[in-house]
Amino acid sequence: MRTLCIYDNHIEPHSSIKNIIGDKTFGDVILKRKSIKSNFLGFIRKQKVIDEVLELDYSWQIDALVGKIRNYEPDIKIVHIFSDFIILDESSIALLLKKAPFIEENYVCLNEQVPAVLMMDDREEYCQFLTKNASVLQDKNIYGNRSSKNHFEAFSVNGLWYLGNYENFIQYISGGFDARFFNSVKGDKFTVTKTSTNKKKIKAEYDFYRLLPDPMKTWFVMPYNYQELPDQASYEMERYHMTDLAIRWVHGAIDISEFEKLLSKVFHFIQIRSKKNISDAEYLQTEKGLYLQKLEERIQLLKEHPQYLLFQKYIENGTEYSGLDEIVSEYKQTYSKITHDLKRESVSVIGHGDLCFSNMLFNKDGELLKLIDPKGAEEEAQLWTNPYYDLAKLSHSICGRYDFFNNGLYHISLDTELKFRLDIDFDNTPYKELFRKYLENNGYSYLAVRIYEVSLFLSMLPLHIDNQQKVFGFILNAINILEEIRQCLDK
């Protein structure tokens, strides 16, 4: 007996969820570099009981889908699964699917009183039911009672999680913090707990808040309940029922109007940060430490890795550069050209230390901005940094599209001249222009921010060596930014 699976991805998300994912469907939601749909299809194709999978992504596909299904044998069994449910327990769902070939009537699986799975034993009956009820398939009332023509036996099963509920969706999507290998971030409806074997780092993050001047504490989520065990340390934070900006950014859910609200809030933070006057020599020492010395140390670390020579070959054969050293050399020359005449105010500021979108929570309606996961500090002196550093980190997300790399949303290919090409399916041009406007209106050099951003991408290479394609993507992105800066300087 053959079994056909229909993956229904045409269900419209609630407006509160669309605020997070934009125009995408549930199946298109990205978490930990994979979409919900790809995770599901990966699972379902391993189930021997399923002979074929058909996808329903848009309502206008229904007539064609029904026409295709009518070409199957009349007694084929149908399993219809909705994309606003994810599989948490694969063994439970695999067991459910094994029963599909043996059903002799219709079934509906309800989770939180919402239909999650339909199982039907008659091809034609399914086609008629789908055509008639496509827009209301998740209304449990259409599944009738025992006297109705389309009666469905209701049942429940463990192992499914409903994403159509806003609170459930927030818990799912914000539970996917892209923590480094030594971190574990867990949460429930009310709190988030961050745990790490790197006890020094966790303690520094916890102490950072305590060391902040009181007027700056309002910008940060307060950590509390620090605990230290022999092999790990942890602290808790209040859970804000917002996603970090990186999630909404990569889903295309931040329009230019909201982006301007965000920049207005962020640059208010930038302007009111605590600052202190320092000598010109101290300013230059900090600047060179962040954007030159750290880069040299990280490049040396990469050179000690066995895969370094492989990157060298890719750069030599697939780009205009002879190797990583030439890229770094061009960076240093461009850095010197931009910073030589840069108008600097010799000050030091209290910075976040990692002001990228994944560390920012923003509610556009209330214009509430909260910052998480600061760099950390063990003493007051470690709070202070170069005034450009947070802006370079911000540019990292806005102009450099760093968060797309973290989510695997980039593509490396060979062009017609057998040179590597990096593609990211997101036009950030209007966002970059607005960001540049805010930088210049607040007294900062756009080109200085961009050249500092290049150092961030190059400095991160050894830190992401576990994902070699991502490392090479960073290299190509740094090359592209250098080319963009070069074009600006030539104007």
VOGU-3710 file (C-alpha; in Angstrom, 3 decimals, decimal comma):
1> mrtlciydnh> 0,000/0,000/0,000  1,469/3,369/-1,079  1,496/6,434/1,193  1,739/10,022/-0,035  2,799/12,902/2,244  1,609/16,468/1,597  3,712/19,148/3,296  1,337/22,094/3,684  3,353/25,303/3,833  0,613/27,646/2,601
11> iephssikni> -0,850/28,448/6,027  -0,700/32,215/6,670  1,191/33,154/9,875  -0,485/35,522/12,336  0,474/39,188/11,949  2,450/39,108/15,225  4,620/36,323/13,786  4,898/38,017/10,389  6,431/40,927/12,274  9,340/38,568/13,007
21> igdktfgdvi> 9,627/36,629/9,736  8,317/39,144/7,209  6,594/37,627/4,168  8,060/34,183/4,731  6,011/31,102/5,517  6,557/28,831/8,508  8,545/26,403/6,393  10,926/29,171/5,337  11,830/30,141/8,920  15,577/29,749/9,484
31> lkrksiksnf> 17,054/28,516/12,747  20,606/27,312/13,223  21,331/27,627/9,500  18,464/25,389/8,350  14,852/26,091/7,434  11,937/24,346/9,100  11,014/22,881/5,721  14,472/21,432/5,072  14,517/19,890/8,553  11,113/18,309/7,941
41> lgfirkqkvi> 11,949/17,022/4,466  15,204/15,582/5,796  13,201/13,656/8,380  10,323/12,540/6,158  12,574/11,232/3,385  14,165/8,854/5,865  10,790/7,245/6,550  10,517/4,151/4,366  6,757/4,092/4,795  6,428/7,385/2,845
51> devleldysw> 6,641/6,771/-0,908  6,587/10,386/-2,064  6,368/13,943/-0,715  4,475/16,780/-2,425  4,769/20,380/-1,266  1,972/22,950/-1,066  3,463/26,445/-0,663  0,759/28,706/-2,144  -3,023/28,554/-2,446  -2,815/28,962/-6,226
61> qidalvgkir> -1,038/25,581/-6,413  -4,024/23,645/-5,076  -5,724/22,877/-8,419  -2,460/21,607/-9,909  -1,732/19,594/-6,748  -5,167/17,994/-6,818  -4,722/17,152/-10,504  -1,423/15,441/-9,737  -2,827/13,479/-6,782  -5,679/12,165/-8,961
71> nyepdikivh> -3,058/10,391/-11,080  -2,205/8,144/-8,136  -4,049/4,896/-7,460  -7,468/5,440/-5,791  -6,597/3,659/-2,537  -3,350/5,517/-1,843  -3,133/6,756/1,746  -2,680/10,474/2,340  -0,739/12,068/5,222  -1,172/15,860/5,265
81> ifsdfiilde> 1,198/17,701/7,641  1,094/21,438/8,412  4,292/23,501/8,427  3,316/25,462/11,546  4,189/22,357/13,545  7,743/21,197/14,087  8,885/17,736/15,090  10,437/17,603/18,536  10,359/13,829/18,973  11,159/12,056/15,715
91> ssialllkka> 10,550/8,575/17,150  6,924/9,412/18,066  6,172/10,836/14,615  7,960/7,970/12,864  5,721/5,539/14,770  2,641/7,517/13,732  3,657/7,402/10,069  4,164/3,635/10,212  0,427/3,305/10,936  -0,612/5,324/7,883
101> pfieenyvcl> -0,724/2,429/5,352  -3,195/0,558/7,544  -5,830/3,251/8,171  -9,369/2,577/6,941  -10,952/5,911/7,878  -10,009/9,562/8,323  -7,994/10,889/11,260  -7,005/14,332/12,509  -4,233/14,889/15,024  -4,983/17,870/17,279
111> neqvpavlmm> -2,273/19,726/19,161  -3,426/22,642/21,336  -6,813/22,074/19,633  -5,262/22,896/16,257  -5,082/20,306/13,448  -1,466/19,239/12,964  -1,743/16,093/10,824  -4,526/14,711/8,616  -4,608/11,059/7,562  -7,083/10,005/4,873
121> ddreeycqfl> -7,610/6,609/3,256  -9,284/7,682/0,006  -7,622/9,701/-2,738  -10,759/11,239/-4,231  -12,268/12,109/-0,881  -9,038/13,899/0,044  -8,977/15,853/-3,228  -12,561/17,031/-2,755  -11,940/17,908/0,887  -8,771/19,868/0,064
131> tknasvlqdk> -10,441/21,801/-2,775  -13,416/22,747/-0,620  -11,577/23,597/2,624  -8,074/24,762/1,614  -8,420/28,143/3,321  -9,739/26,748/6,625  -7,853/23,483/7,031  -6,737/24,390/10,539  -10,244/25,143/11,755  -10,989/22,096/13,861
141> niygnrsskn> -14,739/22,599/13,346  -14,603/21,434/9,717  -13,642/17,934/10,799  -17,212/17,260/11,800  -18,991/14,907/14,083  -19,907/11,295/13,554  -23,019/12,156/11,540  -21,185/14,385/9,049  -19,935/13,259/5,665  -16,333/14,170/6,427
151> hfeafsvngl> -15,977/12,729/9,866  -12,439/12,518/11,248  -11,418/10,544/14,284  -9,464/12,908/16,555  -6,295/11,821/18,311  -3,191/13,408/19,820  0,478/12,521/19,682  3,549/13,662/21,540  6,472/15,103/19,659  4,945/18,092/17,839
161> wylgnyenfi> 5,292/21,770/18,720  2,786/24,338/17,474  4,399/27,498/16,067  1,188/29,350/15,186  0,909/30,547/18,767  3,034/33,691/19,240  4,427/32,670/22,638  5,351/29,232/21,308  6,989/30,762/18,257  9,018/33,205/20,359
171> qyisggfdar> 10,160/30,389/22,635  11,216/28,323/19,624  12,959/30,993/17,602  14,717/32,674/20,539  15,817/29,301/21,887  18,240/29,051/18,985  20,922/31,381/20,297  24,027/30,886/18,180  26,166/30,335/21,250  29,815/29,400/20,879
181> ffnsvkgdkf> 30,746/25,779/21,530  31,548/26,474/25,181  28,207/28,146/25,892  24,792/26,755/26,667  21,797/29,062/26,630  18,476/27,705/27,856  15,239/29,399/28,730  11,608/29,099/29,631  8,702/31,512/29,442  10,150/33,824/32,091
191> tvtktstnkk> 13,936/33,468/32,278  17,051/32,775/30,246  19,997/30,943/31,803  23,444/31,183/30,253  25,958/28,525/31,271  29,571/27,992/30,220  32,634/25,985/31,085  34,519/29,237/30,502  33,821/30,497/34,000  36,003/33,561/33,613
201> kikaeydfyr> 33,979/34,774/30,624  30,629/34,215/32,323  31,808/36,047/35,438  33,085/38,941/33,295  29,703/39,233/31,548  27,962/39,192/34,904  30,330/41,772/36,427  30,040/44,040/33,380  26,558/45,103/34,427  27,629/45,745/38,036
211> llpdpmktwf> 30,504/47,942/36,865  28,398/50,057/34,505  27,496/53,622/35,537  23,852/53,670/36,643  22,609/55,780/33,675  23,869/53,126/31,231  22,343/50,126/32,986  18,925/50,817/31,506  20,223/49,796/28,061  21,256/46,298/29,164
221> vmpynyqelp> 19,340/43,212/30,289  20,252/42,740/33,931  21,994/39,462/34,846  21,320/37,938/38,252  21,716/34,745/40,271  25,341/34,120/39,336  26,378/30,584/40,288  29,725/28,890/40,024  30,356/25,155/40,110  33,679/23,305/39,778
231> dqasyemery> 33,298/22,849/36,018  30,986/25,686/34,944  29,373/29,003/35,813  25,990/30,518/34,973  23,733/33,512/35,404  20,081/34,233/34,690  18,294/37,051/32,887  14,703/38,082/32,451  13,285/36,798/29,175  12,024/39,618/26,983
241> hmtdlairwv> 9,413/38,290/24,596  11,229/39,685/21,596  13,558/38,029/19,145  17,041/39,345/18,601  17,416/41,613/15,588  19,527/39,093/13,658  16,567/36,723/13,350  14,285/39,404/11,934  17,077/40,843/9,760  17,844/37,594/7,925
251> hgaidisefe> 14,115/36,946/7,410  13,700/40,335/5,725  11,253/41,526/8,383  12,826/44,949/9,087  11,649/47,579/6,637  13,416/50,885/6,159  10,939/52,745/8,369  11,597/50,476/11,334  15,318/50,525/10,563  15,363/54,294/10,937
261> kllskvfhfi> 13,639/53,987/14,312  16,288/51,480/15,324  19,160/53,709/14,210  17,665/56,666/16,026  17,632/54,619/19,235  21,076/53,084/18,710  22,737/56,409/17,977  21,120/57,884/21,051  22,903/55,141/22,989  26,120/55,948/21,105
271> qirskknisd> 25,868/59,642/21,955  25,034/59,268/25,655  27,632/56,569/26,409  29,953/57,519/29,227  33,180/58,950/27,850  36,403/60,376/29,182  39,227/62,399/27,716  42,494/60,590/27,066  45,798/61,580/25,467  46,325/61,332/21,730
281> aeylqtekgl> 48,975/58,682/22,331  46,608/56,560/24,427  43,885/56,882/21,781  46,246/55,715/19,021  47,512/52,845/21,159  43,955/51,567/21,709  43,052/52,051/18,059  46,077/50,118/16,802  45,535/47,411/19,402  41,989/46,776/18,210
291> ylqkleeriq> 42,383/47,096/14,456  46,023/46,123/13,766  47,598/44,129/16,579  44,581/41,911/17,192  44,371/41,222/13,466  48,038/40,215/13,306  47,610/37,873/16,272  44,517/36,230/14,751  46,124/35,810/11,320  49,112/34,150/12,965
301> llkehpqyll> 46,696/31,834/14,796  45,069/30,921/11,476  48,448/30,213/9,896  49,088/27,603/12,564  45,971/25,674/11,523  46,387/22,713/9,129  43,749/24,139/6,748  45,563/27,445/6,236  47,347/26,246/3,088  44,008/25,214/1,594
311> fqkyiengte> 42,667/28,760/2,032  45,866/30,062/0,466  45,263/27,944/-2,660  41,664/29,093/-2,929  42,701/32,744/-2,623  45,553/32,392/-5,125  43,542/30,504/-7,741  40,118/32,044/-7,269  40,657/35,724/-6,448  42,827/38,636/-7,592
321> ysgldeivse> 45,115/38,147/-4,574  48,165/35,930/-4,204  47,234/34,930/-0,678  45,958/36,077/2,692  49,080/38,145/3,374  48,355/40,309/0,322  44,773/40,877/1,503  46,059/41,895/4,947  48,668/44,138/3,316  46,008/45,946/1,308
331> ykqtyskith> 43,916/46,274/4,465  46,835/47,916/6,289  47,553/50,307/3,428  43,897/51,319/3,189  43,703/51,611/6,971  46,677/54,001/6,960  45,200/56,069/4,143  41,832/56,476/5,894  43,096/57,016/9,437  45,987/59,344/8,524
341> dlkresvsvi> 43,732/62,379/8,198  40,857/61,096/10,343  39,507/63,754/12,663  39,550/62,142/16,061  38,268/63,231/19,404  40,741/61,745/21,866  38,212/60,067/24,115  37,484/56,598/25,381  33,903/55,356/25,781  32,113/52,612/27,639
351> ghgdlcfsnm> 31,074/50,240/24,889  29,045/47,079/24,578  31,988/45,383/22,912  29,962/43,231/20,496  27,165/45,458/19,221  25,913/43,227/16,401  22,273/42,390/15,671  22,312/39,042/17,481  23,008/40,939/20,720  20,198/43,469/20,315
361> lfnkdgellk> 16,502/43,193/21,189  14,230/45,828/19,665  10,498/46,465/19,839  9,517/48,919/17,123  6,120/49,834/18,613  7,512/50,840/21,986  10,920/51,703/20,490  12,466/49,606/23,247  16,107/48,627/22,756  17,806/46,156/25,077
371> lidpkgaeee> 21,380/44,911/24,730  22,543/41,427/25,703  25,832/39,482/25,818  28,345/42,316/26,282  32,037/41,598/25,924  32,431/41,589/29,696  34,715/43,230/32,231  36,482/42,124/35,379  37,305/45,663/36,461  36,176/49,188/35,629
381> aqlwtnpyyd> 39,135/49,861/33,303  37,965/47,081/30,963  34,671/48,853/30,259  36,421/51,487/28,154  37,149/51,173/24,455  37,648/53,032/21,187  34,538/55,066/20,222  34,439/53,461/16,768  34,461/49,855/17,937  30,731/49,435/18,621
391> laklshsicg> 29,978/51,167/15,317  32,244/48,765/13,432  30,399/45,863/15,061  27,086/47,435/14,056  28,341/47,863/10,487  29,371/44,213/10,621  25,658/43,319/10,648  24,234/46,149/8,535  26,816/46,531/5,769  28,767/43,285/6,077
401> rydffnngly> 25,648/41,077/6,494  27,431/39,007/9,135  24,195/37,446/10,390  23,523/35,904/6,971  26,789/33,993/7,296  25,777/32,756/10,745  22,551/31,403/9,275  24,140/29,812/6,224  22,374/32,257/3,892  25,222/32,851/1,470
411> hisldtelkf> 26,455/31,140/-1,665  29,968/30,749/-3,067  30,311/29,926/-6,764  32,697/30,266/-9,698  32,039/32,968/-12,264  32,787/32,770/-15,990  36,437/33,663/-15,340  36,754/30,886/-12,736  36,969/33,400/-9,913  35,058/32,898/-6,682
421> rldidfdntp> 31,849/34,866/-6,315  30,040/35,502/-3,029  26,268/36,005/-3,196  23,871/36,959/-0,407  20,234/37,250/-1,445  19,529/40,508/0,339  19,953/44,024/-1,018  21,144/46,101/1,918  21,872/49,225/-0,172  19,135/51,487/1,289
431> ykelfrkyle> 20,055/50,363/4,809  23,730/51,141/4,218  22,866/54,589/2,887  20,761/55,396/5,930  23,444/54,032/8,257  26,018/56,242/6,542  23,756/59,256/6,998  23,445/58,594/10,730  27,194/58,074/11,092  28,082/61,324/9,390
441> nngysylavr> 25,357/63,311/11,173  26,822/62,097/14,465  30,393/62,987/13,579  31,744/59,594/12,514  33,545/58,647/9,307  31,753/56,017/7,220  34,988/54,856/5,577  36,711/54,519/8,949  33,852/52,341/10,190  34,049/50,174/7,050
451> iyevslflsm> 37,814/49,656/7,209  37,543/48,738/10,889  34,787/46,311/9,869  37,219/44,588/7,485  39,516/43,920/10,444  36,599/42,270/12,263  35,935/39,824/9,423  39,616/38,974/9,063  40,128/38,692/12,836  37,277/36,184/13,102
461> lplhidnqqk> 38,809/33,681/10,670  40,479/31,370/13,237  37,461/31,598/15,569  35,171/29,956/12,988  37,604/27,390/11,624  35,146/24,587/12,435  33,121/25,857/9,431  35,686/26,238/6,665  33,215/27,390/4,016  32,119/30,165/6,358
471> vfgfilnain> 35,751/31,193/6,899  36,276/31,450/3,149  33,024/33,422/2,889  34,448/35,911/5,411  37,596/36,220/3,280  35,575/36,912/0,129  33,419/39,398/2,021  36,502/41,243/3,292  37,780/41,433/-0,301  34,429/42,859/-1,448
481> ileeirqcld> 34,432/45,508/1,312  37,990/46,536/0,425  36,892/46,941/-3,190  33,907/49,050/-2,122  36,175/51,270/0,009  38,627/51,585/-2,880  35,835/52,797/-5,168  34,761/55,370/-2,551  38,322/56,643/-2,183  38,690/56,979/-5,978
491> k> 35,640/59,236/-6,299
//
